[in-house]
Amino acid sequence: MEEKGAEFFEKYEIDVTGTVRTRGAYRIETGQGPKLLLPYGGSEQRAVFEQKILRRLQECGFAVDSYVENKEGKYVTQDEYGESFLLKDWYYGEECNVRKTEQVLAAVRNLAGLHKCLSGIGVSEEELPGAVQKSLPELFEKRNRELRRVRTFIREKRRKAYFETVYLNIFPEFYEKAEAALEQAKRDGCAATLEAAKNAGNVCHGMYTHHNLLLLPEGSFATVNFDKACIGVQIADFYLFFRKLMEKTGWDRQLAEEMLSAYGEVRPVEKGEWQIFYLLLSYPEKFWKITNSYYNGKKSWIPQKTTEKLLAVKEQEREKQTLLERVVCRLC
């Protein structure tokens, strides 16, 4: 990303006092507070959708990275090379520390509050085509096709690496779980739950992880990076945050129960959403992600770390299954 000069910032009503390079972006010091300038691959229509969400959250009292309009009243600004950028409000703060239980639970409550605020926001699929979650059957069908494709690819190789031999040995167990999740998703009325969420105009963050939570001096969080926001079943956000925390903590039962309780205390969840949460967890996503990483990487040299992840995933799957049966199943 080329450093932007004074000419670019003349397109905004801001007073720039300095710039600092960050990962894939620039933090801009201005007389109106810190901003972040970053490349933007979406359309102006998409940016308007995201800003509508951000404005709603601000009205609810949440700290978010609201977008800055340029002098033409638009959010997407092009430089002299035709590349598109967004300028947004930013914050000084460290990412949420997932090793601190109090921060994890605060992040869960923050998410539940966000979801309450973003329920019935009044955004339709017609207003922004493509911004709607896939149904679980559709999502699982796609992933299962990818699993079968990779299995076939490895089977047909004449010389197999250690990773590939291990993969074929454990594939049946994980594919059986993947197919079971698909069949249950077809039976459990997940499509109806998604349709109700669409009709209500419920919005999800889309990538709610600790990387997108900045701890502010007063102890609350600024929630940032809504570029994956979509219309859909909001419990999918909680699933992502929950799964990543559980993977880091070895599927700790006490922490799991505290997280589930913290979310439900702020935002009561209907049985249909908990069923989707359960199905998302029951699907062997870690195995699918390893599969996807292998298939899209170099086949001539498979990193040792990838093999280690594959060897570990079977034990992790057992721990996850125990948690599903003893804790999550009660909610459905």
C-alpha positions as CSV (number, residue, x, y, z in Angstrom):
1,M,0.0,0.0,0.0
2,E,1.5,3.3,-1.1
3,E,1.7,6.0,1.5
4,K,-1.0,8.6,0.9
5,G,0.1,12.2,0.6
6,A,-1.7,15.5,1.4
7,E,-3.4,15.5,-2.0
8,F,-5.4,12.3,-1.1
9,F,-6.5,13.6,2.3
10,E,-7.7,16.9,0.7
11,K,-10.7,14.8,-0.3
12,Y,-11.8,14.7,3.4
13,E,-12.7,17.3,6.0
14,I,-9.9,16.3,8.4
15,D,-6.7,17.8,9.6
16,V,-3.9,15.2,9.3
17,T,-1.0,15.5,11.7
18,G,0.8,12.2,11.0
19,T,0.6,8.6,9.7
20,V,1.8,5.3,11.1
21,R,2.0,2.1,9.0
22,T,0.1,-0.9,10.4
23,R,-0.8,-4.3,9.0
24,G,-2.2,-3.6,5.5
25,A,-3.4,-0.1,6.5
26,Y,-2.3,3.3,7.9
27,R,-3.3,4.8,11.2
28,I,-3.9,8.4,10.6
29,E,-3.5,11.0,13.4
30,T,-5.9,13.9,12.9
31,G,-7.4,16.8,14.8
32,Q,-10.6,14.7,15.0
33,G,-9.0,11.7,16.6
34,P,-7.3,8.6,15.3
35,K,-8.5,7.2,12.0
36,L,-7.6,4.1,9.9
37,L,-7.1,4.2,6.2
38,L,-7.3,0.8,4.4
39,P,-7.9,-0.7,1.0
40,Y,-11.5,-1.6,0.3
41,G,-12.7,-4.2,-2.1
42,G,-16.4,-3.6,-1.7
43,S,-18.8,-1.3,-3.5
44,E,-20.2,2.0,-2.2
45,Q,-23.5,0.2,-1.7
46,R,-21.8,-2.3,0.5
47,A,-20.1,0.5,2.5
48,V,-23.5,2.2,3.0
49,F,-24.9,-1.1,4.3
50,E,-22.0,-1.4,6.8
51,Q,-22.3,2.2,7.9
52,K,-26.0,1.8,8.5
53,I,-25.1,-1.0,10.9
54,L,-22.4,1.1,12.6
55,R,-24.7,4.1,13.0
56,R,-27.3,1.8,14.7
57,L,-24.7,0.5,17.1
58,Q,-23.5,4.0,17.9
59,E,-27.1,4.9,18.8
60,C,-27.1,1.9,21.1
61,G,-24.0,3.2,22.9
62,F,-21.4,0.8,21.3
63,A,-17.9,2.0,20.3
64,V,-17.4,1.0,16.6
65,D,-15.2,2.0,13.7
66,S,-17.6,4.3,12.0
67,Y,-16.8,5.3,8.4
68,V,-15.8,8.9,7.5
69,E,-17.4,10.5,4.5
70,N,-15.3,12.3,1.9
71,K,-16.2,15.7,0.6
72,E,-18.5,14.1,-2.0
73,G,-20.5,12.5,0.7
74,K,-19.3,9.0,-0.1
75,Y,-17.4,6.4,2.0
76,V,-15.3,4.8,-0.8
77,T,-12.5,7.1,-2.1
78,Q,-10.2,6.4,-5.0
79,D,-6.6,7.4,-5.3
80,E,-4.9,8.6,-8.5
81,Y,-4.4,4.9,-9.5
82,G,-8.0,4.1,-9.2
83,E,-7.6,2.0,-6.0
84,S,-10.4,2.2,-3.5
85,F,-10.0,3.1,0.2
86,L,-12.1,3.6,3.3
87,L,-11.3,6.0,6.1
88,K,-12.8,5.1,9.5
89,D,-12.7,6.1,13.2
90,W,-10.1,4.1,15.2
91,Y,-9.1,3.5,18.8
92,Y,-6.1,3.1,20.9
93,G,-6.4,-0.3,22.6
94,E,-5.1,-3.9,22.9
95,E,-6.9,-6.8,21.4
96,C,-9.1,-8.9,23.7
97,N,-6.9,-11.2,25.8
98,V,-8.3,-14.7,25.4
99,R,-6.2,-15.9,28.3
100,K,-8.2,-13.7,30.7
101,T,-11.6,-15.2,31.6
102,E,-13.0,-11.8,32.6
103,Q,-12.2,-10.3,29.2
104,V,-13.6,-13.4,27.4
105,L,-16.9,-13.1,29.3
106,A,-17.0,-9.4,28.7
107,A,-16.5,-10.0,25.0
108,V,-19.4,-12.5,25.0
109,R,-21.7,-10.0,26.7
110,N,-20.6,-7.4,24.3
111,L,-21.6,-9.7,21.4
112,A,-25.0,-10.5,22.9
113,G,-25.6,-6.7,23.3
114,L,-24.6,-6.1,19.7
115,H,-27.0,-8.8,18.5
116,K,-29.9,-7.2,20.5
117,C,-29.1,-3.9,18.9
118,L,-28.9,-5.3,15.4
119,S,-32.1,-7.3,15.6
120,G,-34.8,-6.0,13.2
121,I,-32.5,-3.5,11.7
122,G,-34.6,-3.3,8.6
123,V,-32.0,-4.3,6.0
124,S,-33.3,-6.6,3.3
125,E,-31.7,-9.0,0.8
126,E,-33.0,-6.8,-2.0
127,E,-31.2,-3.8,-0.6
128,L,-27.9,-5.6,-0.6
129,P,-27.9,-8.8,-2.7
130,G,-25.4,-11.4,-1.5
131,A,-25.3,-10.3,2.1
132,V,-27.3,-13.2,3.5
133,Q,-25.9,-16.2,5.3
134,K,-26.0,-19.6,3.5
135,S,-28.3,-22.1,5.1
136,L,-26.7,-24.9,7.0
137,P,-27.6,-27.6,4.5
138,E,-26.2,-25.4,1.7
139,L,-23.0,-24.7,3.7
140,F,-22.5,-28.3,4.7
141,E,-23.2,-29.7,1.2
142,K,-20.5,-27.4,-0.2
143,R,-18.0,-28.5,2.4
144,N,-18.8,-32.2,2.0
145,R,-18.2,-31.9,-1.7
146,E,-14.8,-30.4,-1.0
147,L,-14.0,-33.2,1.4
148,R,-14.9,-35.8,-1.2
149,R,-12.8,-34.1,-3.9
150,V,-9.7,-34.0,-1.7
151,R,-10.1,-37.7,-0.7
152,T,-10.4,-38.6,-4.4
153,F,-7.3,-36.5,-5.2
154,I,-5.2,-38.2,-2.5
155,R,-6.4,-41.7,-3.4
156,E,-5.3,-41.2,-7.0
157,K,-1.8,-40.1,-6.1
158,R,0.7,-42.9,-6.7
159,R,3.2,-41.7,-4.0
160,K,1.7,-40.4,-0.8
161,A,3.3,-38.2,1.8
162,Y,2.8,-39.1,5.5
163,F,0.1,-36.4,5.9
164,E,-1.8,-37.9,3.0
165,T,-1.6,-41.5,4.4
166,V,-2.9,-40.3,7.8
167,Y,-5.6,-38.2,6.1
168,L,-7.0,-41.2,4.3
169,N,-6.9,-43.3,7.5
170,I,-9.0,-40.8,9.6
171,F,-11.2,-39.5,6.7
172,P,-14.1,-42.0,7.2
173,E,-14.6,-41.0,10.8
174,F,-14.8,-37.3,10.1
175,Y,-16.8,-37.6,6.9
176,E,-19.4,-39.6,8.7
177,K,-19.8,-36.8,11.2
178,A,-20.0,-34.3,8.3
179,E,-22.7,-36.3,6.6
180,A,-24.6,-36.7,9.9
181,A,-24.5,-32.9,10.5
182,L,-25.9,-32.4,7.0
183,E,-28.7,-34.8,7.4
184,Q,-29.7,-33.4,10.8
185,A,-29.6,-29.8,9.4
186,K,-32.0,-30.9,6.7
187,R,-34.4,-32.4,9.3
188,D,-34.2,-29.7,12.0
189,G,-35.9,-26.9,10.2
190,C,-32.7,-24.7,10.0
191,A,-33.9,-23.1,6.8
192,A,-37.0,-21.8,8.6
193,T,-34.9,-20.3,11.4
194,L,-32.7,-18.5,8.7
195,E,-35.8,-17.4,6.8
196,A,-37.3,-15.9,10.0
197,A,-34.0,-14.1,10.7
198,K,-33.9,-12.7,7.1
199,N,-37.5,-11.5,7.4
200,A,-36.8,-9.8,10.7
201,G,-33.6,-8.1,9.3
202,N,-31.3,-9.5,11.9
203,V,-27.6,-8.7,11.3
204,C,-24.4,-10.6,12.3
205,H,-20.9,-9.2,12.6
206,G,-19.6,-12.0,10.4
207,M,-16.1,-12.3,11.9
208,Y,-16.5,-11.8,15.7
209,T,-13.0,-12.8,17.0
210,H,-10.7,-11.4,19.6
211,H,-8.7,-9.7,16.8
212,N,-11.7,-7.4,16.2
213,L,-12.2,-6.4,19.8
214,L,-10.1,-3.5,21.2
215,L,-10.0,-3.0,25.0
216,L,-10.5,0.6,25.8
217,P,-9.0,2.4,28.8
218,E,-12.4,2.4,30.6
219,G,-12.6,-1.3,30.3
220,S,-15.2,-1.7,27.6
221,F,-14.6,-2.9,24.0
222,A,-14.5,-1.2,20.7
223,T,-15.9,-3.6,18.1
224,V,-14.3,-3.2,14.7
225,N,-14.1,-4.6,11.2
226,F,-17.7,-5.2,10.1
227,D,-16.7,-5.9,6.4
228,K,-18.1,-9.4,6.7
229,A,-21.4,-8.3,8.3
230,C,-24.5,-10.1,6.9
231,I,-28.2,-10.8,7.4
232,G,-28.8,-14.1,9.2
233,V,-29.0,-16.1,12.3
234,Q,-26.9,-14.2,14.9
235,I,-25.9,-17.3,16.9
236,A,-23.4,-18.0,14.1
237,D,-21.3,-15.1,15.5
238,F,-21.3,-16.7,18.9
239,Y,-20.4,-20.1,17.5
240,L,-17.3,-18.7,15.8
241,F,-16.1,-16.9,19.0
242,F,-17.0,-19.9,21.2
243,R,-15.3,-22.5,18.9
244,K,-12.1,-20.6,18.7
245,L,-11.9,-20.1,22.5
246,M,-12.7,-23.7,23.1
247,E,-9.9,-24.9,20.7
248,K,-7.4,-22.7,22.5
249,T,-8.5,-24.0,26.0
250,G,-8.9,-27.7,25.2
251,W,-12.7,-27.5,25.3
252,D,-12.8,-26.4,28.9
253,R,-16.2,-27.3,30.3
254,Q,-16.4,-24.6,33.0
255,L,-15.4,-21.8,30.6
256,A,-17.9,-23.1,28.1
257,E,-20.8,-23.0,30.6
258,E,-19.8,-19.5,31.7
259,M,-19.7,-18.3,28.1
260,L,-23.1,-19.8,27.3
261,S,-24.6,-18.4,30.5
262,A,-23.1,-14.9,29.8
263,Y,-24.6,-14.8,26.3
264,G,-28.0,-16.0,27.3
265,E,-28.3,-13.6,30.3
266,V,-28.0,-10.6,27.9
267,R,-29.8,-12.0,24.9
268,P,-32.3,-14.9,25.4
269,V,-32.0,-17.5,22.6
270,E,-34.8,-19.5,21.1
271,K,-34.4,-23.3,20.7
272,G,-34.1,-23.0,16.9
273,E,-31.0,-20.9,17.2
274,W,-29.4,-23.2,19.8
275,Q,-30.0,-26.1,17.4
276,I,-28.1,-24.3,14.8
277,F,-25.3,-23.5,17.3
278,Y,-25.2,-27.3,18.2
279,L,-25.1,-28.3,14.5
280,L,-22.3,-25.8,13.7
281,L,-20.3,-27.2,16.6
282,S,-21.0,-30.8,15.6
283,Y,-19.7,-30.3,12.1
284,P,-15.9,-31.3,11.9
285,E,-14.9,-27.8,10.8
286,K,-11.3,-28.1,12.0
287,F,-10.8,-31.2,9.8
288,W,-12.4,-29.4,6.9
289,K,-10.1,-26.4,7.4
290,I,-7.0,-28.6,7.4
291,T,-8.4,-30.2,4.3
292,N,-8.9,-26.9,2.6
293,S,-5.5,-25.6,3.6
294,Y,-3.8,-28.8,2.2
295,Y,-5.7,-28.6,-1.1
296,N,-4.9,-25.0,-1.7
297,G,-1.3,-25.2,-0.7
298,K,1.8,-26.7,-2.3
299,K,1.5,-30.5,-2.6
300,S,5.3,-31.0,-3.2
301,W,6.0,-29.9,0.4
302,I,3.5,-30.2,3.2
303,P,4.5,-28.2,6.3
304,Q,5.1,-30.2,9.4
305,K,2.7,-28.0,11.3
306,T,-0.1,-29.1,9.0
307,T,0.6,-32.7,9.8
308,E,0.7,-32.0,13.5
309,K,-2.7,-30.3,13.3
310,L,-4.1,-33.4,11.5
311,L,-2.7,-35.7,14.1
312,A,-4.1,-33.5,16.9
313,V,-7.6,-33.1,15.4
314,K,-8.8,-36.5,16.4
315,E,-8.2,-36.0,20.1
316,Q,-9.7,-32.5,19.9
317,E,-12.8,-34.0,18.2
318,R,-13.3,-36.3,21.2
319,E,-13.0,-33.4,23.6
320,K,-15.5,-31.4,21.5
321,Q,-18.0,-34.3,21.4
322,T,-17.9,-34.7,25.2
323,L,-18.7,-31.0,25.6
324,L,-21.5,-31.2,23.0
325,E,-23.1,-34.1,24.9
326,R,-22.7,-32.9,28.4
327,V,-23.2,-29.1,28.0
328,V,-24.5,-27.8,24.7
329,C,-27.1,-30.6,24.1
330,R,-29.1,-29.3,27.1
331,L,-29.9,-26.1,25.3
332,C,-31.5,-27.8,22.4
